Amino acid sequence: MNTSELQVRLASMNVRRGHYSLDGSLQPDAIILLSHYTGWDVFYFDERGGENERKTFRSESEACQYIFELFVDARATALKFGLNR
């Protein structure tokens, strides 16, 4: 999966665009995908500018799959506890 495919999948799950950034732009309270010369980083960028739970992947596909699974898990948790996401 690449970033274009991930964006389509997230849209089909009704994940708001403000909950993630796939182009490396830092928007607060979002999951960020950042590419660099040694790989791909995924982290949560909090409202105070902190980078939390950073994970590094060797491929775009691995990073995108990880992000997709984060949102699938979040949706399952929201449904389990009756929360709106």
C-alpha positions, 0 to 999 in steps of 0.5 A, spaced: 500 500 500 502 507 498 500 513 500 495 514 495 491 507 496 492 509 504 488 515 503 482 512 499 482 507 504 481 512 510 476 516 506 472 510 505 472 509 513 470 516 514 476 518 517 477 526 517 483 528 513 485 532 519 486 526 523 492 524 519 498 527 514 501 523 509 505 529 506 510 530 512 506 536 514 505 537 521 498 538 523 497 538 531 493 532 534 494 528 528 498 521 525 504 524 521 507 520 515 514 523 514 519 520 509 526 521 509 532 518 506 533 512 510 526 510 511 519 512 513 517 515 520 510 515 523 508 518 529 503 522 533 504 530 533 500 533 539 497 539 540 504 542 544 508 540 538 511 533 541 512 527 537 509 521 540 510 514 539 515 514 533 516 508 529 521 508 523 519 503 517 524 501 511 518 502 506 512 506 504 508 500 504 510 498 511 508 505 514 502 505 510 499 499 513 501 501 520 497 507 519 491 503 516 491 498 522 492 504 527 485 507 525 482 500 524 484 499 531 481 506 533 475 505 530 474 498 533 475 501 540 470 507 538 465 502 536 466 497 542 465 503 547 460 507 543 464 513 542 463 517 535 470 518 531 
